[in-house]
Amino acid sequence: MKGKLLFATGLAAGYVLGSRSGRAAYEKLKARGTELWHSKPVQDKVAAAAETVKDKAPEVTDHLSEAARRAGTVISSAVHREAGHGSTTAADKLP
């Protein structure tokens, strides 16, 4: 209950403060974010991350393919085992 009350209070405070600062503050924050995103250090890190992803993608694909193949084998085995197990009834086991 205390958590819900704090959440509602924070939501109300955010709404009031946000509505008072208006669109100008939002546009200023958005401009700062865009400026930061387009800065050289950030773009250098983005380029490095993209290169790492390109280098690792084939390896990850191989691991995922192998994991999917194994999961398919396990599921198929479980389904066949369950189908074979469920085909006998109690009447079939009577002498």
MORADA-V599162 format. One record per residue. N is the residue number from 1. PSI is psi as a letter, one per 30 degrees, with the letter a starting at -180 (* if undefined). NEAR is the number of other ideal C-beta (glycine too) atoms within 12 Angstrom. D_CENTER is the distance of its C-alpha to the mean C-alpha in Angstrom with 1 decimal. Layout:
n & psi & near & d_center
N & PSI & NEAR & D_CENTER
N & PSI & NEAR & D_CENTER
This chain:
n & psi & near & d_center
1 & e & 7 & 29.1
2 & e & 8 & 29.4
3 & e & 9 & 25.6
4 & e & 10 & 25.8
5 & e & 11 & 28.9
6 & e & 12 & 27.5
7 & e & 13 & 24.5
8 & e & 14 & 26.9
9 & e & 14 & 29.2
10 & e & 15 & 26.6
11 & e & 14 & 25.5
12 & e & 14 & 29.2
13 & e & 14 & 29.9
14 & e & 14 & 27.1
15 & e & 13 & 28.4
16 & e & 13 & 32.0
17 & e & 14 & 31.4
18 & e & 17 & 29.2
19 & f & 13 & 31.8
20 & e & 13 & 34.5
21 & f & 15 & 33.1
22 & a & 13 & 32.5
23 & e & 12 & 31.3
24 & e & 12 & 33.0
25 & e & 15 & 30.8
26 & e & 16 & 27.7
27 & e & 13 & 29.1
28 & e & 14 & 30.0
29 & e & 16 & 26.6
30 & e & 14 & 25.1
31 & e & 14 & 27.8
32 & e & 14 & 27.1
33 & e & 14 & 23.4
34 & e & 13 & 24.4
35 & e & 14 & 27.2
36 & e & 16 & 24.9
37 & e & 15 & 22.4
38 & g & 14 & 25.5
39 & l & 14 & 27.2
40 & e & 12 & 28.2
41 & e & 12 & 26.5
42 & e & 16 & 23.0
43 & e & 15 & 23.6
44 & e & 13 & 24.9
45 & e & 15 & 21.7
46 & e & 17 & 19.7
47 & e & 14 & 22.2
48 & e & 14 & 22.0
49 & e & 14 & 18.3
50 & e & 14 & 18.7
51 & e & 13 & 21.5
52 & e & 14 & 19.8
53 & e & 15 & 17.0
54 & e & 14 & 20.0
55 & e & 12 & 21.8
56 & f & 15 & 19.1
57 & e & 14 & 17.8
58 & e & 12 & 20.7
59 & e & 14 & 20.3
60 & e & 15 & 16.6
61 & e & 14 & 17.6
62 & e & 13 & 20.5
63 & e & 14 & 18.6
64 & e & 15 & 16.2
65 & e & 14 & 19.3
66 & e & 14 & 21.2
67 & e & 14 & 18.6
68 & e & 14 & 18.5
69 & e & 14 & 22.3
70 & e & 14 & 22.6
71 & e & 14 & 20.5
72 & e & 14 & 22.6
73 & e & 14 & 25.7
74 & e & 14 & 24.9
75 & e & 14 & 24.2
76 & e & 14 & 27.2
77 & e & 14 & 29.4
78 & e & 14 & 28.4
79 & e & 14 & 29.1
80 & e & 14 & 32.5
81 & e & 13 & 33.3
82 & e & 12 & 32.7
83 & e & 12 & 34.7
84 & e & 11 & 37.5
85 & e & 11 & 37.5
86 & f & 12 & 37.6
87 & f & 11 & 40.4
88 & k & 11 & 43.1
89 & l & 9 & 44.3
90 & e & 7 & 46.5
91 & e & 7 & 49.5
92 & f & 9 & 49.1
93 & f & 8 & 49.4
94 & k & 7 & 52.7
95 & * & 4 & 55.9
